[in-house]
Amino acid sequence: MTLNTLHDVYHDQLQDLYSACTQSLEATNALGRAATDKELSEALIAGSNGIAQGMDKLKSLCATHDINPEGEHCKGMEGLVKEAHAHVLDADFGDDATRDAMIITQYQRMVHYALAGYGCVVAFANRLGLDEDAAILEKQLDETYDGDRRMTAIATGGVNKKAA
């Protein structure tokens, strides 16, 4: 597909973000099952719920623009998911706290990719005058930032100390 306009780029990135969310949802669920810290496990469940809600919003936005949300495959998130498998799910750890610290690391890398994606589509929607889209996407961006800050608090509030 040739991207000729900002509308084309916006549609492409909505699809890419949907793919990223689909892949990260599965990985986040697996990380949640691997976590032993109760607060971390609860945060990952909340993260999974947030990702699923974001996917619903993206799917709805794609429908309003008459595009298939599954029209792209996000290779960036594919790589981050592979990293999560290699560094957490397929790795050996001497103790649970060390695994939990690595879970936070890998989860936050996926979240930061989503933050970049949401930030871009918000900017595109604003430039294109798609105020309703922008409001929906901005809310999702804010919620994603909240999840990232929660993970940082869990890491600095106890997980990293236990792992040290």
C-alpha positions as CSV (number, residue, x, y, z in Angstrom):
1,M,0.0,0.0,0.0
2,T,1.3,3.4,-0.9
3,L,1.1,6.0,1.8
4,N,0.2,9.2,0.1
5,T,-1.3,11.3,2.8
6,L,-1.3,11.7,6.6
7,H,-4.7,9.9,6.6
8,D,-2.9,6.9,5.0
9,V,-0.2,7.1,7.7
10,Y,-2.8,7.4,10.4
11,H,-4.8,4.4,9.2
12,D,-1.5,2.4,8.8
13,Q,-0.5,3.2,12.4
14,L,-3.9,2.4,13.9
15,Q,-3.5,-1.1,12.3
16,D,0.1,-1.4,13.5
17,L,-0.9,-0.4,17.0
18,Y,-3.7,-2.9,17.0
19,S,-1.3,-5.6,16.0
20,A,1.2,-4.5,18.7
21,C,-1.6,-4.7,21.3
22,T,-2.6,-8.1,20.2
23,Q,0.9,-9.4,20.5
24,S,1.6,-7.7,23.8
25,L,-1.6,-8.9,25.4
26,E,-0.6,-12.5,25.0
27,A,2.9,-11.8,26.4
28,T,1.6,-9.7,29.3
29,N,-0.7,-12.6,30.3
30,A,2.3,-15.0,30.2
31,L,4.4,-12.5,32.3
32,G,1.5,-12.2,34.8
33,R,1.5,-16.0,35.2
34,A,5.2,-16.0,35.8
35,A,5.2,-13.2,38.4
36,T,5.4,-14.1,42.0
37,D,5.1,-10.6,43.6
38,K,1.4,-10.1,44.4
39,E,1.4,-6.4,43.5
40,L,3.2,-7.1,40.3
41,S,0.8,-9.8,39.4
42,E,-2.2,-7.6,40.0
43,A,-0.6,-4.8,37.9
44,L,0.0,-7.2,35.0
45,I,-3.7,-8.3,35.2
46,A,-4.7,-4.6,35.1
47,G,-2.2,-4.1,32.2
48,S,-3.8,-6.9,30.3
49,N,-7.3,-5.4,30.9
50,G,-6.0,-2.0,29.7
51,I,-4.5,-3.6,26.6
52,A,-7.8,-5.3,25.8
53,Q,-9.7,-2.1,26.3
54,G,-7.3,-0.3,24.0
55,M,-7.8,-3.0,21.4
56,D,-11.5,-2.5,21.6
57,K,-11.1,1.2,21.1
58,L,-8.7,0.8,18.2
59,K,-11.0,-1.7,16.6
60,S,-13.9,0.7,16.8
61,L,-11.8,3.5,15.4
62,C,-10.7,1.3,12.5
63,A,-14.4,0.5,11.8
64,T,-15.3,4.2,11.6
65,H,-12.5,4.7,9.0
66,D,-13.6,1.5,7.2
67,I,-10.2,-0.2,7.6
68,N,-9.4,-3.7,8.9
69,P,-7.7,-3.5,12.3
70,E,-5.8,-6.7,11.4
71,G,-4.4,-5.2,8.2
72,E,-0.8,-4.9,9.6
73,H,1.7,-7.0,11.5
74,C,3.8,-5.1,13.9
75,K,7.3,-6.4,13.6
76,G,8.6,-4.0,16.4
77,M,6.3,-5.6,19.0
78,E,7.1,-9.1,17.6
79,G,10.7,-8.4,18.5
80,L,9.8,-7.2,22.0
81,V,7.7,-10.2,22.6
82,K,10.6,-12.5,21.5
83,E,12.8,-10.6,24.0
84,A,10.2,-11.2,26.8
85,H,10.3,-14.9,26.0
86,A,14.1,-15.0,25.9
87,H,14.7,-13.0,29.0
88,V,11.8,-14.1,31.2
89,L,9.7,-17.0,30.0
90,D,12.5,-19.2,28.7
91,A,15.2,-18.1,31.1
92,D,16.4,-19.6,34.4
93,F,16.5,-17.5,37.5
94,G,18.1,-18.1,40.9
95,D,15.2,-16.6,42.7
96,D,11.7,-15.2,42.2
97,A,12.5,-11.6,42.9
98,T,15.1,-11.5,40.2
99,R,12.5,-12.9,37.7
100,D,10.0,-10.3,38.9
101,A,12.6,-7.5,38.2
102,M,13.1,-8.9,34.7
103,I,9.4,-9.1,34.1
104,I,9.0,-5.4,34.9
105,T,11.9,-4.7,32.5
106,Q,10.4,-6.6,29.6
107,Y,6.9,-5.3,30.3
108,Q,8.0,-1.7,30.4
109,R,9.8,-2.1,27.1
110,M,6.5,-3.3,25.5
111,V,4.6,-0.4,27.2
112,H,7.1,2.2,25.9
113,Y,6.5,0.9,22.4
114,A,2.8,1.4,22.9
115,L,3.4,4.9,24.3
116,A,5.2,5.9,21.2
117,G,2.5,4.4,19.0
118,Y,-0.4,6.1,20.9
119,G,1.5,9.4,21.0
120,C,1.9,9.3,17.2
121,V,-1.7,8.5,16.4
122,V,-2.9,11.1,18.8
123,A,-0.8,13.7,17.0
124,F,-2.0,12.5,13.6
125,A,-5.7,12.6,14.7
126,N,-5.2,16.1,16.1
127,R,-3.6,17.3,12.9
128,L,-6.3,15.8,10.8
129,G,-9.0,17.4,12.9
130,L,-10.3,14.1,14.1
131,D,-11.2,15.4,17.5
132,E,-13.3,12.4,18.7
133,D,-10.5,10.0,17.6
134,A,-7.9,12.2,19.3
135,A,-9.9,12.2,22.6
136,I,-10.3,8.4,22.6
137,L,-6.6,7.9,21.8
138,E,-5.4,10.5,24.3
139,K,-7.3,8.7,27.1
140,Q,-5.7,5.4,26.1
141,L,-2.3,7.1,26.0
142,D,-2.9,8.6,29.5
143,E,-3.9,5.2,30.9
144,T,-0.8,3.6,29.4
145,Y,1.4,6.2,31.1
146,D,-0.4,5.4,34.4
147,G,0.4,1.7,33.9
148,D,4.1,2.5,33.2
149,R,4.3,4.6,36.3
150,R,2.7,1.9,38.4
151,M,5.4,-0.6,37.2
152,T,8.2,1.8,38.1
153,A,6.7,2.2,41.5
154,I,6.5,-1.5,42.0
155,A,10.1,-1.9,40.9
156,T,11.5,0.9,43.1
157,G,9.1,0.1,45.9
158,G,10.3,-3.4,46.6
159,V,10.9,-5.7,43.8
160,N,14.4,-4.4,42.9
161,K,15.4,-4.3,46.6
162,K,14.4,-7.9,47.0
163,A,16.3,-8.8,43.8
164,A,19.4,-7.1,44.9
